[in-house]
Amino acid sequence: MLRVPVVLVAGVLALSSCSSGDPAAEPRTGSSASTPVVAPLDVAWHAAFAGTPFDEVDDSRGDALWSGDGDVSIVTSAVTTYDAGTGERRSVVDLPGKVCAISREVNADGVGAVALGRGCRTVVAVDTRAGKIVGRWETGSQVYLQDVSVGDRVVVAADASNGAYRFDLRSGRPLPRLGPGSAASDGVLVVVASGPTSHQDFEVYDQDSGRLVRKVAGGVNTDVFDIVDDRPLLVAAHTNDVGNHVMDLSGREAVPSGREIDVSYPNLGGYEVLDGTLFLQYGGAPVVDAWDGDRARLAPYAVLHASEAVVGTHDGRLVTVETSGDPLTGGGTVVRAVDPDDPEEPIVLGAAGVDTAALLLSTTTAEVVGDVLVTPVDDELVALTLPDDGVPQSDLDAAAGLGDGDYTPADAADLCPGLRPATLEAVGIRAGRGGYRADCALLDVDTDAFLSTAAFASTADGDLDPVDVAEHTFANTVKASGTNNLPPLAPLPGLGDQAAWGDGKQNGTGLLVRVGNVTVIVQGTRLALARGTSMKEALRAIGEDLVAELDRRQAARLR
């Protein structure tokens, strides 16, 4: 599944002296752009479908695709199923209402669940192999739906406050509801956050039998909104103490793990299990963590490019997709493979064509099925063949004009973990409160102080080398400050190669730093300065920490 992260920096930086967009999107005049370095992926098959693919910003409500046992289905106003190897259409099932959620997957028998209608009151089960609806139920009340899922015998509609509605696939009868409380399901388990808001527990049930498996202590104002994995049991949840986090429910108490999750959608990006290890990408961020079984926690694994997302696995590697306008990739979408043992050197498998790229930008829907990457393009489902090998990312970086001393896009992503606790406390943000949010947007819930950081690594543009492009980016952004969500900026000598800062009533606080070919931007609101600290010096300390982290990341890559 693909959930394209939001790139915060794009709306603020004036990225080129001749363009208001990404300089990589402008045609290069140099010889390196005469032919794409990365070849387009071969189209294995394409097949027509009717209607508009289901798309929901709430990632727990599924995307438009199901796959299983050699089939792939797309959900529009109907469920259309194809042979994943040939594209031959196998069945079309019309749905009796507007789709508001679908199960993430079909069960072992090829049955998927769809919630329909106003208020998501109707739930149907669709047998993709037989090509028919095999169950239809009404919840009886409007549902604030978290998800729908289908197990071997039971369909669940999980609600944000009323618990989990259950329906028997074989008899068609409604089953006792689990709850009340916020609920999430995945076809195997149902987790309900129950009890008074002063202290709530996570109740874990077997989805098919409804049997209570165990209770796990939660906290104040506990909510659960997604099940990430069953072994160990990891859920995306919220408590007042730690905010939104992945919680480990393996023991007697819920233990937060990994980075804090953004409160907006998507909460999580892709999560895949490869060779028994869970890899999880946070929503709205290029950060990927992996489950460390020895230490029983999510640990940092890799930082992707800013608009790159995990979509599946193939040939023992994670598959990612990055939207790009770079002529070196044919102006399309880059498809990469990341070796779990060498995440610093991904392999570029190929590029999707312009039409596919445009659709990936708008629908955020793609899935790896066997040896193909499947995505809807206009009114067709297109399968792109995934090769076993490709071009090392370092070769593509070199073709984009990045030299040994330049920073890569991955170097520049996710710099906020380099911010020291004392640096954050000087502007009213207490470190360690839920950890660093995965999207580097940091909020202290008590002081209401907010700080976001982002960075952009420039590549060559015509006769301009990457540093030249970054210099133009810096100059144009400073010139536009006051009108681009930044306050008017003044020079700040002695920080990076160039720096500017500002503190205004309308556009908050801003800092811009250039280091080589990287432009770093910091935006803050309601920052609460420590006694004796000036805003100028507080921003300087923030900039110094981010520059140090950038250098650390580059040094680690070059080792």
Buried (B, 14 or more C-beta within 10 A) or exposed (E): BBBBBBBBBBEBBBBBBEBEEBBBBBEBEEEBBEEBBBBBBEBBBEBEBEBEBBBBEBBBBBBBBBBBEBBBBBBBBBBBBBBBBEBEBBBEBEBEBEBBBBBBBBBEBBBBBBBBBEBBBBBBBBBBBBBEBBBEBEBEEEBEBBBBBBBBBBBBBBBBBBBBBBBBBEEEEBBEBBBBBBBBBBBBBBBBBBBEEEEBBBBBBBBBEBEEBBBBBBBEBBBBBBBBBEEBBBBBBBBEBBBBBBBBBBEEEBBBBBBBBBEEBBBBBBBBBBEEEBBBBBBBBBBBBBBBEEEEBBEBBBBBBBBBBBBBBBEEBBBBBBBBBBBBBBBBBBBBBBBBEEBBEBBBBBBBBBEBBBBBEEBBBBBBBBBBBBBBBEEBBBBBBBBEEBBEBBBBBBBBBBEEEBBBBBBBBBBBBBBBEEBBBBBBBBBEBBBBBBBBBBBBEEBEBBBBBBBBBBBBBBEBBBBBBBBBBBBBBBEBBBEBBBBBBEEBEEBBBBBBBBBBEEBBBBBBBBBBBBBBBBBBEBBBBEEEEEBEEBBBBBBBBBBBBBBBBBEEBEE
